[in-house]
């Protein structure tokens, strides 16, 4: 297996989901309320990596934070959301 395939395998489920809906990733990233929410989230460091903490969950990348924000505030932005 080449390094590129291995790298893709390590992507989070949220990253893979947003790869199918790149317009959602772009739209949420540009929202001022998302930026404010992200800036106010507590951060922890584990094994020299920084994670955002939301509701007891550790979010390791921006895609996880975007999907968490959508689930909390705008579930209709993704298929199957209410």
C-alpha positions in Angstrom: 0.0 0.0 0.0 1.4 3.4 -0.9 1.7 6.3 1.6 -1.1 8.2 -0.1 -3.6 5.3 0.4 -2.5 4.9 4.0 -3.0 8.7 4.5 -6.5 8.5 3.2 -7.3 5.5 5.5 -6.4 7.7 8.5 -8.9 10.4 7.6 -11.7 10.8 10.1 -15.2 9.8 9.2 -16.2 13.5 9.4 -13.4 14.3 6.8 -14.7 11.6 4.5 -18.3 12.9 4.9 -17.3 16.5 4.1 -15.2 15.3 1.1 -18.6 14.3 -0.4 -20.0 17.8 0.5 -17.2 20.2 0.0 -19.6 23.1 -0.3 -20.7 22.5 3.3 -17.1 22.5 4.6 -16.5 25.8 2.8 -19.7 27.4 3.9 -19.4 26.5 7.6 -15.7 27.5 7.7 -16.7 31.0 6.5 -19.4 31.5 9.0 -18.5 34.0 11.8 -20.5 32.1 14.3 -18.5 28.9 13.6 -15.3 30.8 14.1 -16.5 32.3 17.4 -17.7 28.9 18.6 -14.3 27.3 17.7 -12.4 30.1 19.4 -14.3 29.5 22.6 -13.9 25.7 22.8 -11.5 24.4 25.4 -8.3 22.8 24.1 -6.3 19.9 25.6 -2.9 18.6 24.7 -2.4 14.8 24.5 0.9 13.3 23.3 2.0 16.6 21.9 -1.2 17.0 19.8 -3.8 19.7 20.5 -7.5 18.8 20.5 -10.7 20.8 20.8 -13.1 19.6 23.5 -16.8 19.6 22.8 -19.3 17.9 25.1 -16.6 15.6 26.5 -15.4 14.6 23.0 -11.9 15.3 21.7 -12.0 16.7 18.1 -8.7 16.3 16.4 -9.2 18.2 13.2 -11.2 21.0 11.7 -13.5 18.6 9.8 -14.6 17.0 13.1 -15.2 20.5 14.5 -17.3 21.4 11.5 -19.5 18.3 11.7 -19.9 18.8 15.5 -21.0 22.4 14.9 -23.5 21.3 12.2 -24.9 18.6 14.4 -25.4 21.1 17.3 -26.6 24.1 15.4 -27.6 23.4 11.7 -28.3 19.7 11.3 -30.3 20.4 8.0 -27.0 21.3 6.3 -26.2 17.6 5.8 -28.4 14.9 4.3 -30.3 13.1 7.0 -30.3 16.1 9.3 -33.4 17.5 10.7 
